Amino acid sequence: MLMTCNYMNEACDGGWPHFNVFLAENAHLVSEDCAPYKGKSKGDQCGNYEQCKPVSKVEQSYFVGGGWGATSER
């Protein structure tokens, strides 16, 4: 299984949700216990999470609203 680390999401500084979807489909997700959400990524390294075991993988995702940028609160 592909091992990857996502710093393109930029934690609480905005982020790119489609990168999460891409990585969840093409790699895997790890547990919150192994890689807790910190709200920031500055100073952190992907190497800190190499020991994290895969816990789930997304088979297929969909864009809400039909495509990237088409999502609204409505």
DRENVEXGU-630780 format. One record per residue: chain; y, x, z of N, C-alpha, C in turn. Coordinates in Angstrom, 2 decimals. Example, Ala and Ser with C-alpha at 12.3 -4.5 7.8 and 13.67 -1.06 7.14 Angstrom:
# DRENVEXGU-630780
R  chain      n_v      n_u      n_w     ca_v     ca_u     ca_w      c_v      c_u      c_w
R      A    -5.69    13.19     7.80    -4.50    12.30     7.80    -3.30    13.20     7.80
R      A    -2.25    12.85     7.08    -1.06    13.67     7.14     0.03    12.90     7.87
END
This chain:
# DRENVEXGU-630780
R  chain      n_v      n_u      n_w     ca_v     ca_u     ca_w      c_v      c_u      c_w
R      A    -1.18     0.84     0.00     0.00     0.00     0.00     1.25     0.89     0.00
R      A     2.23     0.53    -0.76     3.46     1.29    -0.87     4.23     1.28     0.45
R      A     4.65     2.44     0.87     5.46     2.58     2.09     6.91     2.73     1.65
R      A     7.81     1.98     2.22     9.21     2.06     1.82    10.11     1.76     3.00
R      A    11.37     2.06     2.84    12.35     1.84     3.89    13.63     1.35     3.22
R      A    14.25     0.32     3.75    15.41    -0.31     3.11    16.70    -0.06     3.88
R      A    17.53     0.83     3.36    18.87     0.99     3.92    19.93     0.41     3.00
R      A    19.50    -0.22     1.92    20.45    -0.86     1.01    20.99    -2.16     1.61
R      A    20.37    -2.67     2.66    20.79    -3.92     3.26    22.01    -3.75     4.16
R      A    22.31    -2.53     4.57    23.52    -2.21     5.32    23.66    -2.94     6.64
R      A    22.58    -3.38     7.21    22.57    -4.03     8.52    23.61    -5.15     8.59
R      A    24.48    -5.15     9.57    25.46    -6.23     9.76    26.71    -6.04     8.90
R      A    26.74    -5.02     8.05    27.91    -4.77     7.21    27.79    -5.39     5.84
R      A    27.25    -6.56     5.75    27.11    -7.24     4.46    25.67    -7.21     4.02
R      A    25.37    -6.39     3.06    23.99    -6.21     2.65    23.63    -6.89     1.35
R      A    22.44    -6.63     0.91    21.92    -7.09    -0.36    20.58    -7.78    -0.12
R      A    20.55    -9.08     0.12    19.30    -9.74     0.46    18.23    -9.62    -0.62
R      A    18.63    -9.49    -1.88    17.61    -9.38    -2.93    16.81    -8.08    -2.81
R      A    17.36    -7.04    -2.16    16.56    -5.84    -1.91    15.45    -6.12    -0.90
R      A    15.75    -6.93     0.10    14.70    -7.31     1.06    13.57    -8.03     0.36
R      A    13.92    -8.94    -0.54    12.89    -9.70    -1.27    12.09    -8.75    -2.15
R      A    12.77    -7.87    -2.87    12.07    -6.93    -3.74    11.08    -6.08    -2.95
R      A    11.53    -5.54    -1.83    10.66    -4.68    -1.02     9.54    -5.47    -0.36
R      A     9.81    -6.69     0.04     8.77    -7.52     0.66     7.67    -7.86    -0.35
R      A     8.04    -7.99    -1.62     7.06    -8.29    -2.66     6.34    -7.03    -3.15
R      A     7.02    -5.92    -3.22     6.47    -4.71    -3.82     6.01    -3.67    -2.81
R      A     6.24    -3.91    -1.56     5.79    -3.02    -0.50     5.21    -3.89     0.61
R      A     5.75    -3.78     1.81     5.27    -4.60     2.92     6.33    -4.68     4.01
R      A     6.11    -5.55     4.96     6.98    -5.70     6.12     6.27    -5.16     7.35
R      A     7.06    -4.65     8.30     6.49    -4.11     9.54     6.95    -4.97    10.71
R      A     6.39    -4.74    11.87     6.71    -5.56    13.03     8.06    -5.19    13.65
R      A     8.65    -6.14    14.32     9.90    -5.92    15.07     9.67    -4.93    16.21
R      A     8.46    -4.92    16.76     8.13    -3.97    17.83     8.23    -2.53    17.34
R      A     7.77    -2.28    16.12     7.76    -0.91    15.58     9.12    -0.52    15.00
R      A     9.81    -1.47    14.37    11.09    -1.17    13.74    12.10    -2.25    14.14
R      A    12.62    -2.20    15.36    13.53    -3.25    15.83    14.84    -3.28    15.07
R      A    15.36    -4.48    14.88    16.66    -4.64    14.23    17.75    -4.13    15.17
R      A    18.61    -3.25    14.67    19.64    -2.64    15.49    21.05    -3.09    15.10
R      A    21.20    -3.77    13.97    22.51    -4.21    13.53    23.34    -3.11    12.89
R      A    22.76    -1.93    12.74    23.43    -0.81    12.07    22.37     0.14    11.54
R      A    22.71     0.88    10.53    21.76     1.84     9.98    22.31     3.27    10.02
R      A    23.57     3.43    10.32    24.18     4.76    10.36    23.47     5.64    11.40
R      A    23.06     6.82    10.97    22.40     7.75    11.87    20.91     7.55    12.00
R      A    20.39     6.46    11.45    18.95     6.20    11.50    18.30     6.82    10.27
R      A    17.01     7.01    10.31    16.29     7.61     9.19    15.00     6.85     8.93
R      A    14.62     6.77     7.67    13.36     6.11     7.32    12.18     6.80     7.98
R      A    12.25     8.11     8.16    11.17     8.85     8.79    10.86     8.38    10.20
R      A    11.82     7.72    10.85    11.59     7.21    12.20    10.54     6.09    12.23
R      A    10.22     5.53    11.07     9.35     4.36    11.01     8.09     4.60    10.19
R      A     7.80     5.85     9.88     6.61     6.17     9.07     5.31     5.72     9.73
R      A     5.29     5.66    11.04     4.07     5.27    11.75     3.87     3.76    11.79
R      A     4.84     2.98    11.35     4.74     1.51    11.38     3.66     1.02    10.42
R      A     2.81     0.18    10.92     1.72    -0.39    10.13     2.19    -1.64     9.40
R      A     1.69    -1.88     8.20     2.01    -3.12     7.47     1.51    -4.34     8.24
R      A     2.35    -5.37     8.35     1.92    -6.60     9.01     1.95    -7.80     8.08
R      A     2.74    -7.74     7.01     2.76    -8.84     6.05     3.34    -8.39     4.73
R      A     3.11    -9.20     3.72     3.61    -8.94     2.37     3.92   -10.29     1.74
R      A     4.97   -10.37     0.97     5.37   -11.59     0.29     4.78   -11.58    -1.12
R      A     4.08   -12.63    -1.50     3.50   -12.70    -2.84     4.53   -13.08    -3.89
R      A     5.37   -14.06    -3.58     6.37   -14.50    -4.55     7.54   -15.13    -3.80
R      A     8.73   -14.84    -4.28     9.93   -15.43    -3.69    10.74   -16.13    -4.78
R      A    11.71   -16.90    -4.34    12.54   -17.66    -5.28    13.99   -17.57    -4.84
R      A    14.89   -17.60    -5.82    16.32   -17.64    -5.51    16.72   -19.08    -5.20
R      A    17.38   -19.29    -4.10    17.91   -20.61    -3.77    19.05   -20.87    -4.75
R      A    19.07   -22.01    -5.39    20.10   -22.33    -6.37    19.74   -21.88    -7.76
R      A    18.61   -21.22    -7.95    18.16   -20.84    -9.28    18.44   -19.42    -9.70
R      A    19.28   -18.69    -9.00    19.56   -17.31    -9.39    20.49   -16.63    -8.42
R      A    20.53   -15.31    -8.50    21.40   -14.52    -7.61    22.85   -14.93    -7.82
R      A    23.57   -15.22    -6.77    24.96   -15.61    -6.85    25.18   -17.11    -7.00
R      A    24.11   -17.86    -7.23    24.24   -19.31    -7.41    24.06   -20.07    -6.11
R      A    23.81   -19.36    -5.03    23.59   -20.00    -3.74    24.91   -20.41    -3.11
R      A    24.93   -21.57    -2.50    26.12   -22.02    -1.77    25.64   -22.74    -0.50
R      A    26.56   -23.01     0.39    26.19   -23.76     1.59    25.70   -25.15     1.22
R      A    26.19   -25.67     0.16    25.80   -27.01    -0.27    24.37   -27.01    -0.69
END
